[in-house]
């Protein structure tokens, strides 16, 4: 009996978000966060922030979006910053490091673009492994547990606001 070679695994590509991805991304975000995502303080930031497609990435496998990491240009006090989120990965792709790879890709693009700091609202144990720490001197436009306001890069201070 001759064994057939197994097919190669699907190739995963990291690409900048494109308008053609919009419907898939919205569906992914709805599956990942549900309708409650619009009530979060992070959504208040996205209402005034400038979307940065040049810093945002999708993970695409066989033509299908399986993960997304969006970035938004803001200011922390009087200094430029980038706000990360949402970050979402298809349930079938979780626990394999894809979210961390998306965050690394987006943060590296931000650093290369000269952005001094990335801020987000999230769980420290997850984001600490990709270089984030608690941003104790950063305020957001709404109630948030201050232990969940994190940063990577130069130390931010002040209220997150539009640039």
N, C-alpha and C positions, 0 to 999 in steps of 0.2 A: 504494500500500500504506500502510495506516495503522498507526502504531506504537501498541501498547497500553502504557499507563503501567505501569512496573514497580511491584511491590508495595512498600510501605514496609518498612524493615528491622524485624525483631522488636524490641519494646520491652524494654529491660533494666530491671528494678526491683531496688532494694536494699531488702530487708525484714529485720526482725528474725527470727532463727531461731524457728521454731514447732515444736512436737512433731510436726506433720504432715510436716515436712521430714526427720525422723529417718532413715528408710530410704534416701532419696535421698542424704543427706549421708554416711551410712556407706558406701554404695556408691561415692560419689565419693572418699572418703578411702581406701578399699581400692584403687581404681584408681590414685590418685595416689601412695600410699606403700607399698602392699603390707602383708603381715603383719609386716614388720620395724618398723612404726611403734610397736608396743606395747613394743618393747625400748628405745626412746629415753628419754633423761633427761627430755624434755618430758612424756612420759607419766607419769613419777613425780610431776611437779608436778601434773598434772591429777588424780591419785589423791587429793590432799588439798585442792586448790583448790576454791573455790566457783564453779560455772559462772555466767556473767553473760549471760543471754540478751538483756538490755536493751542490752548493748554489742556483741553478736555479730550478724553480718549474713550473709545469703545474697544472691547475685545470682541472680535468677530471670528466665528468658526463656521466653516462651510457656508458663508454668506449670511449667517444669522448672528445678531447681536446677543452675546451671552454675558456681557458685563459692561458697565459704564461708570466713569468717574468724571463728573462735571466740575469746572472751575469758574470762578466769578471774580472780577476785579473790584476791589473795595479799598477802603482806607481803614487803618487802625489808628485812631486819633488823627494825626496829621501825616502819617507815613503810608505809602502804598502797601497793599497786602493782597493776597488772593484767598478767597473763601472756597474751601473744598466741599462739594456735596451737591447732589446726592451721589453716593457710591452704592452701586447695586450689582449683584451677581446672581445669575440664574441658580435656583436651588440645587439643580443637578451638578453645578460646577463649584459649589462651595466646599470649603475645607481642603482645597488643593493649592491655595496661595494666590488665586487669581485676583482677589480684591487687593491684596498687598502689592501685586505686580502693577495693577492699574494705578494705585496711589503713587508708587515709585515713578512710573512713567509720567504722570501728571506733575508731580513735584519736580522731577528732573527737567521737564519742559519749562516749568515756572522759573527754576533757578537759571536755566540757559537764557531765558528772556529777561533776566535781570530783576525778577521779582524777589524782594528781600525776605518775605515770610508767607507761609501758608497757614491759615487758621481754619478750624473746623469744630463742629460739635460732635463728639463721639465718645466711645469707650476707651479709656487710657490703656488697658491691657492689650487691646487689639492694635491701636495705632502707635503705641510706644515702640513696638518692634520695627516700625518703619521711621523712627526718629522723632516722634511727636512727644511733647511734654505739656503739662498744665500751663495755660496762659492766665496767670493769676491777675493780671492787670488789664484784661480785655472785657469790655461790656458789649452786650448784644441788645437788639431792640425788642426785648420781651424777656419773660422769666426763663431762666435756664440754670441748671445745677452748675455752679462755677467749676466743679471738678471735671466737667465734660467739655469745657472750652479748652481746646488744645492748639498747639502751634508747632511749626517746624521752621527753622531758619533763625533770623535775628529776633530778639525778644520784642514782642509787640506790646503796646500800651495804648489805652484809650478805647473809645466807643467805635464799634464797627459801623461804618457809614459809607455813603457813596463817595467816589473819588471826585 
